[in-house]
Every structure is written in structure tokens, then in C-alpha cells.
Amino acid sequence: MSFKRLIKIMEALRGPDGCPWDKEQTRQSLKPFLIEEAYELLEALDENDPEKIKEELGDLLFQIVFHCRLSEEMGQFDAGGVIDGIAKKMTGRHPHVFGDDKLKTSREVLLRWEEHKKKEGKLRESLLEGVPKTLPSLLMAHKLQHKASKVGFDWDNVDDVFKKLDEELQEFKNAVSKKNQKEIEDELGDIFFVLVRVSHFVGVNPEDALRKTISKFIHRFRHMEMRAAEMGKKLSDMTLDEMDVLWEEAKGNK
């Protein structure tokens, strides 16, 4: 089944004899589904499941086609225009592949990328502009810090970041001891922000790391529930020590 077939399916869904639900949708109403499909794709990528990745890519593609159809109905652009636009952008920003430029390193490519953005009028007044405020907080912090580091606003090494983390932890403890809720919130935010910087120095995406830890927690907790049920118990009826035994068992059950 070709991409054109998918376009035709969308046209039918939005047509006079189409689906009532699909015909009611707007750009705003579809936003939650777009986010949901993107995160389901991330989960499939984490699981490294080819069939699930293929399915979730399809679901995300459907959302893109849906938005293209809505824009076409409003006389703005269609799917072909979106494809032509990104094709033109990518060939223009990769002259070392589609032109005569000779670039050998990723750094050279990034510098040339910035040059092309400047020619296109895409460079912003602030280096921090262009990071969507709707990003998950950890990912947003990661991107903002990465941009700031480009001009040298960064620690020299991870040991310096650890020192800053120790400092922020102490300030957080002080805020907790004073029971000052605003200070507690501020200092906790500072800890998260510094931890994001630690992730940069050790080469880990903080959003990916936390998402995988959450997935691990879910897996282990479900194991605990299953084992408790096998013993004819509920977790709510067990002591913390009994649950800790099941938790350690779950950790060994990978």
C-alpha cells in the first residue's frame, strides 16, 4: 500500500460519506493524539520491537497525514507541499552530500547548518529561542543547556558539576528543615537542572533515562503484585519488609 493510498483513505474519512468522528476533528483536538502516538513510538524504540516500531510509525504518520488534510481543506498546503518543503530544506542544508561542499566531521556539518539557517533568516535573537515550551521539562532543560554550552557557558568537567550538585542538595536540605515550601520547590528544581547537566557529561539523554527507569519500576511492581497474588495476598496487606523481599526478587527477574 503506497503513501498515495493513505492520502486517499484520509480523504474518504473526511469526505461526505466519511467517519463522523474524523470529520469533527480539528488541529487543536488532534494535539493530544499526536503527542500520544509520539510517546508510543518512543516506547516501541526502547523495547527494540521491530513490529511495534513499524506499527507506531504508521500511527504517527497517520496523524501527520490528518494534519495535512485539514490544512488542505483550509486552502493552506497539502501533504505534497510538506514533503517538497522538507526535501528542499534537507538538500539545501546538506551541500556536502547534494552539492560540492567537502565536510568531514560532525562539527563542520553543524557549523555549516547554522550558516544555512542564517542565510534562510532562521537564526533568532537569542540562542535559547527555538526550544518549544511544550517539551517535557527534562528534555527542555537538556536542550537549553546544550545551547548555552555552545558559547562556553558550562562547567569544565563532570567533577565540577558534582560539586554543584552537592551544593544544591545541601541547600535543598536546608529548605526542607525550614519547612519553607517555596524554597523547597526552588531548590528541588535546581537539583533536577544540575542532574540534567550531569547527564550531558556522561552522554545520557535524561528524558530517555527517566523513561526507562519508570518502565523498569512498572515491570518490577507488577512482578510484586503477581507474586503476592500467588501467595493469596494483596500488597496492601503486606508489611514493608515483605514487599521489600518481593522487590529484590523482581530486581533479579529481568
Legacy VTK file of the C-alpha trace (Angstrom):
# vtk DataFile Version 3.0
C-alpha trace
ASCII
DATASET POLYDATA
POINTS 254 float
0.000 0.000 0.000
1.529 3.327 -1.102
1.587 6.732 0.555
-0.943 7.934 -2.028
-3.316 5.199 -0.841
-3.098 6.556 2.693
-3.896 10.038 1.381
-6.986 8.650 -0.353
-8.091 6.901 2.833
-7.855 10.193 4.725
-9.829 11.965 2.014
-12.559 9.332 2.346
-12.616 9.569 6.145
-13.104 13.340 5.903
-15.455 13.137 2.917
-19.265 13.494 2.814
-19.775 9.781 3.482
-16.822 9.501 5.833
-16.440 8.874 9.543
-18.406 11.266 11.815
-15.611 11.322 14.381
-12.866 12.050 11.849
-14.937 14.810 10.258
-15.305 16.553 13.623
-11.585 16.763 14.346
-9.553 19.977 14.297
-5.898 20.817 14.711
-6.483 21.521 18.376
-8.496 18.361 19.060
-5.802 16.206 17.431
-2.905 17.580 19.527
-3.238 15.007 22.356
-3.275 12.137 19.844
-0.135 13.427 18.141
1.709 13.536 21.465
0.374 10.113 22.486
1.466 8.473 19.232
4.938 10.020 19.505
5.383 8.611 23.008
4.083 5.197 21.972
6.743 5.192 19.268
9.391 6.065 21.870
8.241 3.121 23.979
8.495 0.801 20.982
12.010 2.099 20.269
13.009 1.473 23.896
11.689 -2.083 23.606
13.512 -2.505 20.272
10.477 -4.346 18.880
10.547 -4.042 15.041
6.871 -4.918 14.552
5.759 -2.479 17.228
8.063 0.227 15.831
6.556 -0.277 12.383
3.023 -0.053 13.787
3.732 3.078 15.837
5.492 4.774 12.927
2.338 4.150 10.932
0.141 5.627 13.647
2.340 8.727 13.822
2.359 9.022 10.034
-1.436 8.894 10.069
-1.507 11.887 12.425
0.766 13.813 10.062
-1.456 12.975 7.102
-4.501 14.023 9.146
-2.995 17.479 9.785
-2.017 17.770 6.130
-5.608 17.029 5.117
-7.002 19.651 7.499
-4.589 22.221 6.067
-5.519 21.276 2.530
-9.206 21.754 3.336
-8.372 25.252 4.597
-6.545 26.027 1.361
-3.127 26.283 3.018
-0.993 23.317 1.914
-1.205 19.574 1.323
0.977 16.544 2.042
2.898 17.065 -1.191
3.806 20.567 -0.072
5.076 19.272 3.260
7.250 16.653 1.547
8.587 19.141 -1.011
9.372 21.602 1.769
11.390 19.193 3.902
13.147 17.770 0.818
14.227 21.259 -0.238
15.370 22.088 3.289
17.425 18.901 3.708
19.145 19.127 0.324
19.885 22.808 0.933
21.362 22.152 4.363
23.455 19.186 3.193
25.545 20.636 0.340
28.315 18.226 1.351
26.032 15.416 0.182
23.962 17.043 -2.571
26.467 19.693 -3.661
30.171 20.402 -3.948
30.979 21.160 -0.296
33.513 18.869 1.381
32.821 18.411 5.100
34.425 15.600 7.085
33.338 15.992 10.707
30.016 16.371 12.524
31.222 19.708 13.952
31.844 21.065 10.450
28.367 19.921 9.441
26.754 21.672 12.435
28.624 24.916 11.754
27.565 24.844 8.115
23.991 24.075 9.245
23.995 27.268 11.318
25.333 29.219 8.335
22.462 27.986 6.164
19.911 28.821 8.859
21.364 32.341 8.978
21.019 32.702 5.210
17.430 31.475 5.481
16.745 34.074 8.178
16.161 31.331 10.716
18.726 32.447 13.324
16.981 34.033 16.298
17.880 36.988 18.521
18.538 34.709 21.496
20.472 31.480 21.375
17.796 29.937 23.583
14.928 30.673 21.202
13.502 27.811 19.174
13.182 25.325 22.049
9.442 24.518 22.299
7.985 25.364 25.701
5.709 22.343 25.371
8.634 19.894 25.600
8.832 17.637 28.664
10.748 19.524 31.351
13.819 17.269 31.393
14.155 17.371 27.617
13.648 21.138 27.547
16.347 21.627 30.192
18.662 19.331 28.231
18.204 21.330 25.012
18.551 24.729 26.705
21.743 23.685 28.465
23.148 22.297 25.229
22.541 25.631 23.501
24.140 27.579 26.372
27.198 25.315 26.293
27.833 26.317 22.661
29.061 29.729 23.862
31.111 28.223 26.702
28.561 28.747 29.486
29.227 25.392 31.110
31.328 23.547 33.659
34.731 22.265 32.585
34.195 18.681 33.701
31.744 16.375 35.436
33.546 16.700 38.802
32.670 20.402 38.846
29.039 19.506 38.187
29.090 17.011 41.066
30.337 19.782 43.367
27.439 21.952 42.256
25.048 19.045 42.816
26.342 18.591 46.374
25.822 22.320 46.952
22.252 22.194 45.648
21.455 19.121 47.758
22.607 20.908 50.886
20.502 23.962 50.014
17.527 21.675 49.477
18.043 20.013 52.869
18.200 23.437 54.494
14.949 24.458 52.822
13.267 21.255 53.997
14.451 21.806 57.569
12.995 25.332 57.494
9.736 23.945 56.019
9.697 26.791 53.502
7.603 25.387 50.649
8.681 27.956 48.060
12.359 27.400 48.847
11.827 23.626 48.767
10.304 23.861 45.286
13.045 26.196 44.023
15.878 24.074 45.384
14.380 20.833 44.128
14.119 22.383 40.671
17.789 23.373 40.882
18.713 19.775 41.705
16.862 18.481 38.663
18.512 21.124 36.492
22.011 20.202 37.645
21.267 16.485 37.236
20.350 17.190 33.617
23.790 18.716 33.170
25.397 15.642 34.718
23.606 13.577 32.076
25.292 15.620 29.344
28.771 14.949 30.700
28.149 11.203 30.910
26.480 11.037 27.482
22.948 10.130 28.566
19.668 11.698 27.495
17.881 12.455 30.797
14.396 12.001 29.341
15.322 8.561 27.990
16.995 7.584 31.265
13.977 8.516 33.398
11.515 6.897 30.997
13.470 3.621 31.104
13.627 3.747 34.893
9.853 4.250 35.026
9.395 1.273 32.715
11.666 -0.790 34.977
9.676 0.262 38.045
6.393 -0.748 36.391
7.809 -4.154 35.442
9.096 -4.821 38.965
5.949 -3.596 40.697
3.770 -5.802 38.508
6.007 -8.737 39.422
5.393 -7.932 43.089
1.624 -7.880 42.507
1.776 -11.205 40.691
3.851 -12.885 43.385
1.608 -11.525 46.136
-1.440 -12.910 44.317
0.276 -16.307 44.032
0.615 -16.259 47.825
-3.050 -15.365 48.197
-2.253 -11.858 49.403
-2.610 -8.241 48.379
0.294 -5.817 48.574
-1.813 -3.565 50.790
-1.992 -6.401 53.360
1.767 -6.986 53.436
4.406 -5.310 55.580
7.107 -3.162 54.021
9.687 -5.829 54.824
7.600 -8.460 52.994
7.251 -6.165 49.984
10.991 -5.461 50.029
11.616 -9.208 49.658
9.394 -9.293 46.573
11.053 -6.156 45.229
14.512 -7.709 45.477
13.134 -10.824 43.804
11.729 -8.668 40.996
15.109 -6.955 40.525
16.677 -10.348 39.873
13.900 -11.325 37.482
14.994 -9.441 34.355
LINES 1 255
254 0 1 2 3 4 5 6 7 8 9 10 11 12 13 14 15 16 17 18 19 20 21 22 23 24 25 26 27 28 29 30 31 32 33 34 35 36 37 38 39 40 41 42 43 44 45 46 47 48 49 50 51 52 53 54 55 56 57 58 59 60 61 62 63 64 65 66 67 68 69 70 71 72 73 74 75 76 77 78 79 80 81 82 83 84 85 86 87 88 89 90 91 92 93 94 95 96 97 98 99 100 101 102 103 104 105 106 107 108 109 110 111 112 113 114 115 116 117 118 119 120 121 122 123 124 125 126 127 128 129 130 131 132 133 134 135 136 137 138 139 140 141 142 143 144 145 146 147 148 149 150 151 152 153 154 155 156 157 158 159 160 161 162 163 164 165 166 167 168 169 170 171 172 173 174 175 176 177 178 179 180 181 182 183 184 185 186 187 188 189 190 191 192 193 194 195 196 197 198 199 200 201 202 203 204 205 206 207 208 209 210 211 212 213 214 215 216 217 218 219 220 221 222 223 224 225 226 227 228 229 230 231 232 233 234 235 236 237 238 239 240 241 242 243 244 245 246 247 248 249 250 251 252 253
